[in-house]
Amino acid sequence: MERELVGKRLSVRKDSDTSAALDVLASQPWEGPAIILVDLDAFFASVEQLDHPEWRGKPVIVGGDAGKRGVVSTCSYEARAYGVRSAMPSAQAAKLCPDAIWTRGHYHRYRELSRATMAIIRDETPLVEQVSIDEAFADISPTRINTEHPIQVARRIQRRVSGLGVTCSIGLGTTKSVAKIASDMDKPRGLTAVLPGSERGFLAPLPVRIMSGIGAAAEEKLRVEGIATLGQLAEADEALLARVFGVNAGMMRARAQGADASSVSVERAVKSVSHEVSFAKDLAARDEIEPVLTQLLTKVGRRLRLKGLAGHTLTLKVRFGDRSLHTAQAHLPQASDDDIALRPTLMALLDKVWMPGQRVRLLGVGVSGFDAGASATQGTLFELLPDESQEGGEDADAAGLGADARMPAPDAPLVRDAGKRRRLLDAFDALKDKFGDDAVRYGGELKVEGNTTGSGSKNANDYR
């Protein structure tokens, strides 16, 4: 058997006896926390290969159209061999891998397989934190009642996920940061375990960029200071770390030492529900923009109702052809999940940020401001408070316009009676539950059909 020990982390080559190699680690006692990160391998592409057996072993790319500003959502390992990567412009991916099989994705299937995977993990422990559609942390620490070795639990999860027709890689460690890094060490179908007490030896030789929280800017600052590895970061001067990370300096040192104490968060509070779309060709006319906003708001409303949420803040996001970003918000006096009632308010927001003729590259709609236990209003929504608007880049802070900046009065909703609207929404939801989200659509949506880039999201809230 060929194997390499780093600290007490065992990496097993794919052609060796993986089961026996893991037995080496499982024979050693595990004391203290045991956290796993389960990461579904090339998930979207794997589901497509599952559903299209003739695509197996071939380069598959899930993403937007190469000629329409699309980006790669994910790709199979066969495509990665050509240099294709997630978030790469589709045009670049098409040049690297001209014979790839392209698909814009089937997100209902991704949701289905994601939920099945999360159910498998929750069969082992209730302490599960889903961080995206294809990733989840779980606490599988041994207890006095359940003394099973965490490696055996991780192996069982991996086998059961394989039974769904997709595969996963798992990292196991005493902390979330160690588990996350370990999950990336041996893909696909890898299981990398870092035994308690061996964290620093495992982390020390790794490049700093591999750790969550260190981006390109921080990496360059550390490089200038002569810090290239996590071992060097763990021993760095406190004042130096404070200059690079500010108030997070202590946390980053602890992560580099394998000693961070962040726990698995079972309930990740949903702060907003949103949906956005980019266009292959800029929109410039209101009769092109309004159907898209209606479609986005309908998706958001449906997801709010599925989650049992209702919000007080409606947000419109617009990116123009020059790439500048503008947002506007309306603050609702009562929480709502009623997209039919919210539509006139959304169109009034459009008047705040867009002028006829301005070219629109991206539109987004979101609802936030959720109260604990808030229920949807059945009354009027249109005695609005002053709005807030912003313009500039992605990181611009919201700038309130003051008490005199008021929304234009929105038109009345298409269906004025709240009870009738609720019955209509219930009927829409029932049809979509049975026949899919495209079962019921507004006619105006057909005007812009085919003009989106086709790129997808992996945000966890989009798929629950």
Contacts in CASP RR format, 6 or more apart in sequence:
PFRMAT RR
TARGET T0000
AUTHOR 0000-0000-0000
METHOD contacts of the structure
MODEL  1
MERELVGKRLSVRKDSDTSAALDVLASQPWEGPAIILVDLDAFFASVEQL
DHPEWRGKPVIVGGDAGKRGVVSTCSYEARAYGVRSAMPSAQAAKLCPDA
IWTRGHYHRYRELSRATMAIIRDETPLVEQVSIDEAFADISPTRINTEHP
IQVARRIQRRVSGLGVTCSIGLGTTKSVAKIASDMDKPRGLTAVLPGSER
GFLAPLPVRIMSGIGAAAEEKLRVEGIATLGQLAEADEALLARVFGVNAG
MMRARAQGADASSVSVERAVKSVSHEVSFAKDLAARDEIEPVLTQLLTKV
GRRLRLKGLAGHTLTLKVRFGDRSLHTAQAHLPQASDDDIALRPTLMALL
DKVWMPGQRVRLLGVGVSGFDAGASATQGTLFELLPDESQEGGEDADAAG
LGADARMPAPDAPLVRDAGKRRRLLDAFDALKDKFGDDAVRYGGELKVEG
NTTGSGSKNANDYR
1 12 0 8 1.000
1 16 0 8 1.000
1 17 0 8 1.000
1 20 0 8 1.000
1 21 0 8 1.000
2 12 0 8 1.000
2 13 0 8 1.000
2 16 0 8 1.000
3 10 0 8 1.000
3 11 0 8 1.000
3 12 0 8 1.000
3 13 0 8 1.000
3 16 0 8 1.000
3 21 0 8 1.000
3 24 0 8 1.000
4 10 0 8 1.000
4 11 0 8 1.000
6 201 0 8 1.000
6 202 0 8 1.000
6 205 0 8 1.000
7 194 0 8 1.000
7 198 0 8 1.000
7 201 0 8 1.000
7 202 0 8 1.000
8 25 0 8 1.000
8 28 0 8 1.000
8 194 0 8 1.000
8 195 0 8 1.000
8 197 0 8 1.000
8 198 0 8 1.000
8 202 0 8 1.000
9 182 0 8 1.000
9 185 0 8 1.000
9 192 0 8 1.000
9 193 0 8 1.000
9 194 0 8 1.000
9 195 0 8 1.000
9 198 0 8 1.000
9 202 0 8 1.000
10 21 0 8 1.000
10 22 0 8 1.000
10 24 0 8 1.000
10 25 0 8 1.000
10 192 0 8 1.000
10 193 0 8 1.000
11 185 0 8 1.000
11 186 0 8 1.000
11 192 0 8 1.000
12 18 0 8 1.000
12 21 0 8 1.000
12 22 0 8 1.000
12 186 0 8 1.000
14 189 0 8 1.000
18 191 0 8 1.000
22 151 0 8 1.000
22 155 0 8 1.000
22 191 0 8 1.000
22 193 0 8 1.000
25 151 0 8 1.000
25 193 0 8 1.000
25 195 0 8 1.000
26 149 0 8 1.000
26 151 0 8 1.000
26 152 0 8 1.000
28 195 0 8 1.000
30 142 0 8 1.000
30 149 0 8 1.000
30 150 0 8 1.000
30 151 0 8 1.000
30 195 0 8 1.000
30 196 0 8 1.000
31 196 0 8 1.000
32 141 0 8 1.000
32 142 0 8 1.000
32 174 0 8 1.000
32 196 0 8 1.000
33 139 0 8 1.000
33 141 0 8 1.000
33 173 0 8 1.000
33 174 0 8 1.000
33 175 0 8 1.000
34 139 0 8 1.000
34 140 0 8 1.000
34 141 0 8 1.000
34 142 0 8 1.000
34 150 0 8 1.000
34 153 0 8 1.000
34 172 0 8 1.000
34 173 0 8 1.000
34 174 0 8 1.000
35 137 0 8 1.000
35 138 0 8 1.000
35 139 0 8 1.000
35 140 0 8 1.000
35 141 0 8 1.000
35 172 0 8 1.000
35 173 0 8 1.000
35 174 0 8 1.000
35 175 0 8 1.000
35 176 0 8 1.000
35 178 0 8 1.000
35 179 0 8 1.000
35 264 0 8 1.000
36 137 0 8 1.000
36 138 0 8 1.000
36 140 0 8 1.000
36 150 0 8 1.000
36 153 0 8 1.000
36 154 0 8 1.000
36 157 0 8 1.000
36 170 0 8 1.000
36 171 0 8 1.000
36 172 0 8 1.000
36 173 0 8 1.000
36 179 0 8 1.000
37 135 0 8 1.000
37 136 0 8 1.000
37 137 0 8 1.000
37 170 0 8 1.000
37 171 0 8 1.000
37 176 0 8 1.000
37 179 0 8 1.000
37 180 0 8 1.000
37 182 0 8 1.000
37 183 0 8 1.000
38 117 0 8 1.000
38 121 0 8 1.000
38 135 0 8 1.000
38 136 0 8 1.000
38 137 0 8 1.000
38 138 0 8 1.000
38 157 0 8 1.000
38 161 0 8 1.000
38 168 0 8 1.000
38 170 0 8 1.000
38 183 0 8 1.000
39 134 0 8 1.000
39 135 0 8 1.000
39 168 0 8 1.000
39 169 0 8 1.000
39 170 0 8 1.000
39 171 0 8 1.000
39 183 0 8 1.000
39 184 0 8 1.000
39 187 0 8 1.000
40 46 0 8 1.000
40 113 0 8 1.000
40 114 0 8 1.000
40 117 0 8 1.000
40 134 0 8 1.000
40 135 0 8 1.000
40 161 0 8 1.000
40 166 0 8 1.000
40 167 0 8 1.000
40 168 0 8 1.000
41 77 0 8 1.000
41 166 0 8 1.000
41 167 0 8 1.000
41 168 0 8 1.000
41 169 0 8 1.000
41 187 0 8 1.000
41 188 0 8 1.000
41 189 0 8 1.000
42 74 0 8 1.000
42 75 0 8 1.000
42 76 0 8 1.000
42 77 0 8 1.000
42 80 0 8 1.000
42 188 0 8 1.000
43 74 0 8 1.000
43 110 0 8 1.000
43 113 0 8 1.000
43 114 0 8 1.000
43 133 0 8 1.000
43 134 0 8 1.000
43 166 0 8 1.000
44 62 0 8 1.000
44 73 0 8 1.000
44 74 0 8 1.000
44 105 0 8 1.000
44 110 0 8 1.000
45 60 0 8 1.000
45 61 0 8 1.000
45 62 0 8 1.000
45 74 0 8 1.000
45 75 0 8 1.000
45 76 0 8 1.000
45 79 0 8 1.000
46 76 0 8 1.000
46 165 0 8 1.000
46 166 0 8 1.000
46 167 0 8 1.000
47 106 0 8 1.000
47 109 0 8 1.000
47 110 0 8 1.000
47 113 0 8 1.000
47 166 0 8 1.000
48 55 0 8 1.000
48 60 0 8 1.000
48 62 0 8 1.000
48 103 0 8 1.000
48 105 0 8 1.000
48 106 0 8 1.000
49 55 0 8 1.000
49 56 0 8 1.000
49 57 0 8 1.000
49 60 0 8 1.000
49 76 0 8 1.000
50 165 0 8 1.000
50 166 0 8 1.000
51 106 0 8 1.000
51 109 0 8 1.000
55 101 0 8 1.000
57 76 0 8 1.000
57 78 0 8 1.000
58 76 0 8 1.000
58 78 0 8 1.000
58 100 0 8 1.000
58 101 0 8 1.000
59 75 0 8 1.000
59 76 0 8 1.000
59 78 0 8 1.000
59 79 0 8 1.000
59 81 0 8 1.000
59 82 0 8 1.000
59 84 0 8 1.000
59 97 0 8 1.000
59 99 0 8 1.000
59 100 0 8 1.000
59 101 0 8 1.000
60 75 0 8 1.000
60 76 0 8 1.000
60 78 0 8 1.000
60 79 0 8 1.000
60 100 0 8 1.000
60 101 0 8 1.000
60 103 0 8 1.000
61 72 0 8 1.000
61 75 0 8 1.000
61 76 0 8 1.000
61 79 0 8 1.000
61 84 0 8 1.000
61 90 0 8 1.000
61 93 0 8 1.000
61 97 0 8 1.000
61 100 0 8 1.000
61 101 0 8 1.000
61 102 0 8 1.000
61 103 0 8 1.000
62 72 0 8 1.000
62 73 0 8 1.000
62 74 0 8 1.000
62 75 0 8 1.000
62 103 0 8 1.000
62 104 0 8 1.000
62 105 0 8 1.000
62 456 0 8 1.000
63 70 0 8 1.000
63 71 0 8 1.000
63 72 0 8 1.000
63 73 0 8 1.000
63 74 0 8 1.000
63 90 0 8 1.000
63 102 0 8 1.000
63 103 0 8 1.000
63 104 0 8 1.000
63 105 0 8 1.000
63 454 0 8 1.000
63 455 0 8 1.000
63 456 0 8 1.000
64 70 0 8 1.000
64 71 0 8 1.000
64 72 0 8 1.000
64 73 0 8 1.000
64 90 0 8 1.000
64 102 0 8 1.000
64 104 0 8 1.000
64 453 0 8 1.000
64 454 0 8 1.000
64 455 0 8 1.000
64 456 0 8 1.000
65 90 0 8 1.000
65 102 0 8 1.000
65 104 0 8 1.000
65 280 0 8 1.000
65 453 0 8 1.000
65 454 0 8 1.000
66 90 0 8 1.000
66 91 0 8 1.000
66 93 0 8 1.000
66 94 0 8 1.000
66 102 0 8 1.000
67 90 0 8 1.000
67 91 0 8 1.000
67 280 0 8 1.000
68 90 0 8 1.000
68 280 0 8 1.000
68 281 0 8 1.000
68 451 0 8 1.000
68 452 0 8 1.000
68 453 0 8 1.000
68 454 0 8 1.000
69 89 0 8 1.000
69 90 0 8 1.000
69 278 0 8 1.000
69 279 0 8 1.000
69 280 0 8 1.000
69 453 0 8 1.000
70 89 0 8 1.000
70 90 0 8 1.000
70 91 0 8 1.000
70 278 0 8 1.000
70 280 0 8 1.000
70 453 0 8 1.000
70 454 0 8 1.000
70 455 0 8 1.000
71 87 0 8 1.000
71 88 0 8 1.000
71 89 0 8 1.000
71 90 0 8 1.000
71 453 0 8 1.000
71 455 0 8 1.000
72 84 0 8 1.000
72 85 0 8 1.000
72 86 0 8 1.000
72 87 0 8 1.000
72 88 0 8 1.000
72 89 0 8 1.000
72 90 0 8 1.000
72 93 0 8 1.000
72 455 0 8 1.000
73 86 0 8 1.000
73 105 0 8 1.000
73 455 0 8 1.000
73 456 0 8 1.000
73 457 0 8 1.000
73 458 0 8 1.000
74 86 0 8 1.000
74 458 0 8 1.000
75 84 0 8 1.000
75 85 0 8 1.000
75 86 0 8 1.000
75 93 0 8 1.000
75 100 0 8 1.000
77 188 0 8 1.000
79 93 0 8 1.000
79 97 0 8 1.000
79 100 0 8 1.000
82 96 0 8 1.000
82 97 0 8 1.000
82 100 0 8 1.000
83 96 0 8 1.000
83 97 0 8 1.000
84 93 0 8 1.000
84 96 0 8 1.000
84 97 0 8 1.000
84 100 0 8 1.000
90 453 0 8 1.000
90 455 0 8 1.000
93 100 0 8 1.000
94 100 0 8 1.000
94 102 0 8 1.000
104 454 0 8 1.000
105 456 0 8 1.000
107 456 0 8 1.000
107 463 0 8 1.000
108 436 0 8 1.000
108 437 0 8 1.000
110 133 0 8 1.000
110 463 0 8 1.000
111 133 0 8 1.000
111 463 0 8 1.000
113 164 0 8 1.000
113 166 0 8 1.000
114 133 0 8 1.000
114 134 0 8 1.000
114 463 0 8 1.000
115 464 0 8 1.000
116 164 0 8 1.000
117 136 0 8 1.000
117 161 0 8 1.000
117 164 0 8 1.000
117 166 0 8 1.000
117 168 0 8 1.000
118 128 0 8 1.000
118 130 0 8 1.000
118 136 0 8 1.000
120 157 0 8 1.000
120 160 0 8 1.000
120 161 0 8 1.000
120 164 0 8 1.000
121 128 0 8 1.000
121 136 0 8 1.000
121 138 0 8 1.000
121 157 0 8 1.000
122 128 0 8 1.000
123 160 0 8 1.000
124 138 0 8 1.000
124 140 0 8 1.000
124 153 0 8 1.000
124 156 0 8 1.000
124 157 0 8 1.000
125 138 0 8 1.000
125 139 0 8 1.000
125 140 0 8 1.000
126 266 0 8 1.000
127 138 0 8 1.000
127 139 0 8 1.000
127 264 0 8 1.000
127 266 0 8 1.000
128 136 0 8 1.000
128 137 0 8 1.000
128 138 0 8 1.000
128 264 0 8 1.000
128 266 0 8 1.000
129 136 0 8 1.000
129 137 0 8 1.000
129 138 0 8 1.000
129 264 0 8 1.000
129 265 0 8 1.000
129 266 0 8 1.000
129 268 0 8 1.000
130 136 0 8 1.000
130 268 0 8 1.000
130 460 0 8 1.000
130 464 0 8 1.000
131 137 0 8 1.000
131 268 0 8 1.000
131 460 0 8 1.000
132 458 0 8 1.000
132 459 0 8 1.000
132 460 0 8 1.000
133 458 0 8 1.000
133 459 0 8 1.000
133 460 0 8 1.000
133 462 0 8 1.000
133 463 0 8 1.000
134 458 0 8 1.000
137 176 0 8 1.000
137 179 0 8 1.000
137 180 0 8 1.000
137 264 0 8 1.000
138 264 0 8 1.000
139 263 0 8 1.000
139 264 0 8 1.000
140 150 0 8 1.000
140 153 0 8 1.000
140 154 0 8 1.000
141 150 0 8 1.000
142 148 0 8 1.000
142 149 0 8 1.000
142 150 0 8 1.000
150 172 0 8 1.000
150 193 0 8 1.000
151 172 0 8 1.000
151 191 0 8 1.000
151 193 0 8 1.000
154 170 0 8 1.000
154 171 0 8 1.000
154 172 0 8 1.000
154 191 0 8 1.000
154 193 0 8 1.000
155 191 0 8 1.000
157 168 0 8 1.000
157 170 0 8 1.000
158 167 0 8 1.000
158 168 0 8 1.000
158 170 0 8 1.000
158 189 0 8 1.000
158 190 0 8 1.000
158 191 0 8 1.000
161 167 0 8 1.000
161 168 0 8 1.000
162 168 0 8 1.000
162 189 0 8 1.000
167 188 0 8 1.000
167 189 0 8 1.000
168 189 0 8 1.000
169 183 0 8 1.000
169 184 0 8 1.000
169 186 0 8 1.000
169 187 0 8 1.000
169 188 0 8 1.000
169 189 0 8 1.000
169 190 0 8 1.000
169 191 0 8 1.000
169 192 0 8 1.000
170 183 0 8 1.000
170 190 0 8 1.000
170 191 0 8 1.000
170 192 0 8 1.000
171 179 0 8 1.000
171 180 0 8 1.000
171 182 0 8 1.000
171 183 0 8 1.000
171 185 0 8 1.000
171 191 0 8 1.000
171 192 0 8 1.000
171 193 0 8 1.000
171 194 0 8 1.000
172 179 0 8 1.000
172 182 0 8 1.000
172 191 0 8 1.000
172 192 0 8 1.000
172 193 0 8 1.000
172 194 0 8 1.000
173 179 0 8 1.000
173 182 0 8 1.000
173 193 0 8 1.000
173 194 0 8 1.000
173 195 0 8 1.000
173 196 0 8 1.000
173 199 0 8 1.000
174 194 0 8 1.000
174 196 0 8 1.000
174 197 0 8 1.000
174 199 0 8 1.000
174 258 0 8 1.000
175 199 0 8 1.000
175 255 0 8 1.000
175 258 0 8 1.000
175 259 0 8 1.000
175 260 0 8 1.000
175 261 0 8 1.000
175 262 0 8 1.000
176 260 0 8 1.000
176 262 0 8 1.000
176 263 0 8 1.000
176 264 0 8 1.000
177 211 0 8 1.000
177 212 0 8 1.000
177 255 0 8 1.000
177 258 0 8 1.000
177 260 0 8 1.000
177 262 0 8 1.000
178 194 0 8 1.000
178 199 0 8 1.000
178 202 0 8 1.000
178 203 0 8 1.000
178 258 0 8 1.000
179 194 0 8 1.000
180 212 0 8 1.000
181 203 0 8 1.000
181 206 0 8 1.000
181 210 0 8 1.000
181 211 0 8 1.000
182 192 0 8 1.000
182 193 0 8 1.000
182 194 0 8 1.000
182 202 0 8 1.000
183 192 0 8 1.000
184 210 0 8 1.000
185 192 0 8 1.000
186 192 0 8 1.000
194 202 0 8 1.000
199 257 0 8 1.000
199 258 0 8 1.000
199 259 0 8 1.000
200 231 0 8 1.000
200 234 0 8 1.000
200 257 0 8 1.000
200 258 0 8 1.000
203 230 0 8 1.000
203 231 0 8 1.000
203 234 0 8 1.000
203 256 0 8 1.000
203 257 0 8 1.000
203 258 0 8 1.000
204 229 0 8 1.000
204 230 0 8 1.000
204 231 0 8 1.000
204 234 0 8 1.000
205 229 0 8 1.000
205 230 0 8 1.000
205 231 0 8 1.000
206 229 0 8 1.000
206 230 0 8 1.000
207 228 0 8 1.000
207 229 0 8 1.000
207 230 0 8 1.000
208 214 0 8 1.000
208 218 0 8 1.000
208 219 0 8 1.000
208 222 0 8 1.000
208 227 0 8 1.000
208 228 0 8 1.000
208 229 0 8 1.000
208 230 0 8 1.000
208 232 0 8 1.000
208 233 0 8 1.000
208 256 0 8 1.000
209 215 0 8 1.000
209 216 0 8 1.000
209 219 0 8 1.000
210 230 0 8 1.000
211 230 0 8 1.000
211 252 0 8 1.000
211 255 0 8 1.000
211 256 0 8 1.000
212 255 0 8 1.000
213 252 0 8 1.000
214 222 0 8 1.000
214 252 0 8 1.000
218 244 0 8 1.000
218 245 0 8 1.000
221 243 0 8 1.000
221 244 0 8 1.000
222 228 0 8 1.000
222 233 0 8 1.000
222 244 0 8 1.000
225 236 0 8 1.000
225 240 0 8 1.000
225 244 0 8 1.000
226 232 0 8 1.000
227 233 0 8 1.000
227 236 0 8 1.000
227 240 0 8 1.000
230 256 0 8 1.000
231 256 0 8 1.000
233 241 0 8 1.000
233 252 0 8 1.000
233 253 0 8 1.000
233 256 0 8 1.000
234 253 0 8 1.000
234 256 0 8 1.000
234 257 0 8 1.000
236 253 0 8 1.000
238 249 0 8 1.000
238 250 0 8 1.000
238 253 0 8 1.000
241 249 0 8 1.000
241 250 0 8 1.000
241 252 0 8 1.000
241 253 0 8 1.000
242 249 0 8 1.000
245 251 0 8 1.000
245 252 0 8 1.000
251 260 0 8 1.000
254 260 0 8 1.000
254 261 0 8 1.000
268 460 0 8 1.000
270 307 0 8 1.000
270 309 0 8 1.000
270 370 0 8 1.000
270 461 0 8 1.000
271 368 0 8 1.000
271 369 0 8 1.000
271 370 0 8 1.000
272 315 0 8 1.000
272 366 0 8 1.000
272 367 0 8 1.000
272 368 0 8 1.000
272 369 0 8 1.000
273 300 0 8 1.000
273 301 0 8 1.000
273 303 0 8 1.000
273 304 0 8 1.000
273 307 0 8 1.000
273 309 0 8 1.000
273 366 0 8 1.000
273 367 0 8 1.000
273 368 0 8 1.000
273 461 0 8 1.000
274 300 0 8 1.000
274 315 0 8 1.000
274 317 0 8 1.000
274 364 0 8 1.000
274 365 0 8 1.000
274 366 0 8 1.000
274 367 0 8 1.000
275 296 0 8 1.000
275 299 0 8 1.000
275 300 0 8 1.000
275 303 0 8 1.000
275 364 0 8 1.000
275 365 0 8 1.000
275 366 0 8 1.000
275 462 0 8 1.000
276 296 0 8 1.000
276 317 0 8 1.000
276 362 0 8 1.000
276 363 0 8 1.000
276 364 0 8 1.000
276 365 0 8 1.000
277 292 0 8 1.000
277 296 0 8 1.000
277 362 0 8 1.000
277 363 0 8 1.000
277 364 0 8 1.000
277 452 0 8 1.000
277 453 0 8 1.000
278 319 0 8 1.000
278 361 0 8 1.000
278 362 0 8 1.000
278 452 0 8 1.000
278 453 0 8 1.000
278 454 0 8 1.000
278 455 0 8 1.000
279 360 0 8 1.000
279 361 0 8 1.000
279 362 0 8 1.000
279 363 0 8 1.000
279 448 0 8 1.000
279 451 0 8 1.000
279 452 0 8 1.000
279 453 0 8 1.000
280 450 0 8 1.000
280 451 0 8 1.000
280 452 0 8 1.000
280 453 0 8 1.000
281 451 0 8 1.000
282 321 0 8 1.000
282 359 0 8 1.000
282 360 0 8 1.000
282 361 0 8 1.000
283 289 0 8 1.000
283 292 0 8 1.000
283 359 0 8 1.000
283 360 0 8 1.000
283 363 0 8 1.000
283 448 0 8 1.000
283 451 0 8 1.000
284 357 0 8 1.000
284 358 0 8 1.000
284 359 0 8 1.000
284 360 0 8 1.000
285 356 0 8 1.000
285 357 0 8 1.000
286 350 0 8 1.000
286 356 0 8 1.000
287 447 0 8 1.000
288 447 0 8 1.000
288 448 0 8 1.000
289 350 0 8 1.000
289 354 0 8 1.000
289 360 0 8 1.000
289 363 0 8 1.000
290 347 0 8 1.000
290 350 0 8 1.000
291 442 0 8 1.000
291 443 0 8 1.000
291 444 0 8 1.000
291 445 0 8 1.000
291 446 0 8 1.000
291 447 0 8 1.000
291 448 0 8 1.000
292 363 0 8 1.000
292 445 0 8 1.000
292 448 0 8 1.000
293 316 0 8 1.000
293 343 0 8 1.000
293 346 0 8 1.000
293 347 0 8 1.000
293 350 0 8 1.000
293 363 0 8 1.000
293 365 0 8 1.000
294 343 0 8 1.000
294 442 0 8 1.000
294 444 0 8 1.000
294 445 0 8 1.000
295 441 0 8 1.000
295 442 0 8 1.000
295 445 0 8 1.000
296 363 0 8 1.000
296 364 0 8 1.000
296 365 0 8 1.000
297 339 0 8 1.000
297 342 0 8 1.000
297 343 0 8 1.000
297 346 0 8 1.000
297 365 0 8 1.000
298 339 0 8 1.000
298 442 0 8 1.000
299 437 0 8 1.000
300 339 0 8 1.000
300 365 0 8 1.000
300 366 0 8 1.000
300 367 0 8 1.000
301 337 0 8 1.000
301 338 0 8 1.000
301 339 0 8 1.000
301 342 0 8 1.000
301 367 0 8 1.000
302 339 0 8 1.000
302 428 0 8 1.000
302 429 0 8 1.000
302 432 0 8 1.000
302 437 0 8 1.000
303 462 0 8 1.000
304 310 0 8 1.000
304 311 0 8 1.000
304 337 0 8 1.000
304 367 0 8 1.000
305 337 0 8 1.000
305 376 0 8 1.000
305 425 0 8 1.000
305 429 0 8 1.000
306 429 0 8 1.000
307 464 0 8 1.000
308 337 0 8 1.000
309 337 0 8 1.000
309 367 0 8 1.000
309 370 0 8 1.000
309 374 0 8 1.000
310 335 0 8 1.000
310 336 0 8 1.000
310 337 0 8 1.000
310 370 0 8 1.000
310 371 0 8 1.000
310 374 0 8 1.000
310 375 0 8 1.000
310 376 0 8 1.000
310 377 0 8 1.000
311 332 0 8 1.000
311 335 0 8 1.000
311 336 0 8 1.000
311 337 0 8 1.000
311 367 0 8 1.000
311 368 0 8 1.000
311 369 0 8 1.000
311 370 0 8 1.000
311 371 0 8 1.000
311 374 0 8 1.000
312 331 0 8 1.000
312 332 0 8 1.000
312 333 0 8 1.000
312 334 0 8 1.000
312 335 0 8 1.000
312 336 0 8 1.000
312 368 0 8 1.000
312 369 0 8 1.000
312 370 0 8 1.000
312 371 0 8 1.000
312 374 0 8 1.000
313 329 0 8 1.000
313 330 0 8 1.000
313 331 0 8 1.000
313 332 0 8 1.000
313 367 0 8 1.000
313 368 0 8 1.000
313 369 0 8 1.000
314 329 0 8 1.000
314 330 0 8 1.000
314 332 0 8 1.000
314 342 0 8 1.000
314 345 0 8 1.000
314 346 0 8 1.000
314 349 0 8 1.000
314 365 0 8 1.000
314 366 0 8 1.000
314 367 0 8 1.000
315 327 0 8 1.000
315 328 0 8 1.000
315 329 0 8 1.000
315 365 0 8 1.000
315 366 0 8 1.000
315 367 0 8 1.000
315 368 0 8 1.000
316 327 0 8 1.000
316 328 0 8 1.000
316 329 0 8 1.000
316 346 0 8 1.000
316 349 0 8 1.000
316 350 0 8 1.000
316 352 0 8 1.000
316 353 0 8 1.000
316 363 0 8 1.000
316 364 0 8 1.000
316 365 0 8 1.000
316 366 0 8 1.000
317 325 0 8 1.000
317 326 0 8 1.000
317 327 0 8 1.000
317 362 0 8 1.000
317 363 0 8 1.000
317 364 0 8 1.000
317 365 0 8 1.000
317 366 0 8 1.000
318 325 0 8 1.000
318 326 0 8 1.000
318 327 0 8 1.000
318 350 0 8 1.000
318 353 0 8 1.000
318 354 0 8 1.000
318 360 0 8 1.000
318 362 0 8 1.000
318 363 0 8 1.000
318 364 0 8 1.000
319 325 0 8 1.000
319 326 0 8 1.000
319 360 0 8 1.000
319 361 0 8 1.000
319 362 0 8 1.000
319 363 0 8 1.000
320 326 0 8 1.000
320 358 0 8 1.000
320 359 0 8 1.000
320 360 0 8 1.000
320 361 0 8 1.000
321 359 0 8 1.000
321 360 0 8 1.000
321 361 0 8 1.000
323 361 0 8 1.000
324 391 0 8 1.000
324 392 0 8 1.000
324 393 0 8 1.000
325 391 0 8 1.000
325 392 0 8 1.000
325 393 0 8 1.000
325 394 0 8 1.000
325 396 0 8 1.000
326 353 0 8 1.000
326 354 0 8 1.000
326 389 0 8 1.000
326 390 0 8 1.000
326 391 0 8 1.000
326 392 0 8 1.000
327 353 0 8 1.000
327 389 0 8 1.000
327 390 0 8 1.000
327 391 0 8 1.000
327 398 0 8 1.000
328 349 0 8 1.000
328 352 0 8 1.000
328 353 0 8 1.000
328 387 0 8 1.000
328 388 0 8 1.000
328 389 0 8 1.000
328 390 0 8 1.000
329 349 0 8 1.000
329 387 0 8 1.000
329 388 0 8 1.000
329 389 0 8 1.000
329 398 0 8 1.000
330 345 0 8 1.000
330 346 0 8 1.000
330 348 0 8 1.000
330 349 0 8 1.000
330 384 0 8 1.000
330 387 0 8 1.000
330 407 0 8 1.000
331 384 0 8 1.000
331 385 0 8 1.000
331 386 0 8 1.000
331 387 0 8 1.000
331 388 0 8 1.000
332 342 0 8 1.000
332 345 0 8 1.000
332 377 0 8 1.000
332 381 0 8 1.000
332 384 0 8 1.000
333 381 0 8 1.000
333 383 0 8 1.000
333 384 0 8 1.000
333 385 0 8 1.000
334 377 0 8 1.000
334 379 0 8 1.000
334 381 0 8 1.000
335 369 0 8 1.000
335 370 0 8 1.000
335 371 0 8 1.000
335 374 0 8 1.000
335 375 0 8 1.000
335 376 0 8 1.000
335 377 0 8 1.000
336 342 0 8 1.000
336 367 0 8 1.000
336 376 0 8 1.000
336 377 0 8 1.000
336 381 0 8 1.000
337 367 0 8 1.000
337 376 0 8 1.000
338 376 0 8 1.000
338 377 0 8 1.000
338 381 0 8 1.000
338 418 0 8 1.000
338 421 0 8 1.000
338 422 0 8 1.000
338 425 0 8 1.000
339 425 0 8 1.000
340 413 0 8 1.000
340 414 0 8 1.000
340 415 0 8 1.000
340 421 0 8 1.000
340 424 0 8 1.000
340 425 0 8 1.000
341 381 0 8 1.000
341 413 0 8 1.000
341 418 0 8 1.000
341 421 0 8 1.000
342 367 0 8 1.000
342 381 0 8 1.000
343 413 0 8 1.000
343 414 0 8 1.000
344 382 0 8 1.000
344 410 0 8 1.000
344 411 0 8 1.000
344 412 0 8 1.000
344 413 0 8 1.000
345 381 0 8 1.000
345 382 0 8 1.000
345 384 0 8 1.000
345 407 0 8 1.000
345 410 0 8 1.000
346 365 0 8 1.000
347 410 0 8 1.000
347 411 0 8 1.000
348 407 0 8 1.000
348 408 0 8 1.000
348 409 0 8 1.000
348 410 0 8 1.000
349 387 0 8 1.000
349 407 0 8 1.000
351 408 0 8 1.000
352 387 0 8 1.000
352 389 0 8 1.000
352 407 0 8 1.000
352 408 0 8 1.000
353 389 0 8 1.000
353 391 0 8 1.000
354 360 0 8 1.000
377 418 0 8 1.000
378 418 0 8 1.000
378 419 0 8 1.000
378 422 0 8 1.000
379 418 0 8 1.000
382 409 0 8 1.000
382 410 0 8 1.000
382 412 0 8 1.000
384 406 0 8 1.000
384 407 0 8 1.000
384 410 0 8 1.000
386 400 0 8 1.000
386 401 0 8 1.000
386 402 0 8 1.000
386 403 0 8 1.000
386 404 0 8 1.000
386 405 0 8 1.000
386 406 0 8 1.000
386 407 0 8 1.000
387 401 0 8 1.000
387 405 0 8 1.000
387 406 0 8 1.000
387 407 0 8 1.000
388 398 0 8 1.000
388 399 0 8 1.000
388 400 0 8 1.000
388 401 0 8 1.000
389 398 0 8 1.000
389 399 0 8 1.000
389 400 0 8 1.000
389 401 0 8 1.000
389 405 0 8 1.000
390 396 0 8 1.000
390 397 0 8 1.000
390 398 0 8 1.000
390 399 0 8 1.000
390 400 0 8 1.000
413 421 0 8 1.000
415 421 0 8 1.000
415 424 0 8 1.000
428 440 0 8 1.000
431 439 0 8 1.000
431 440 0 8 1.000
432 439 0 8 1.000
432 440 0 8 1.000
END
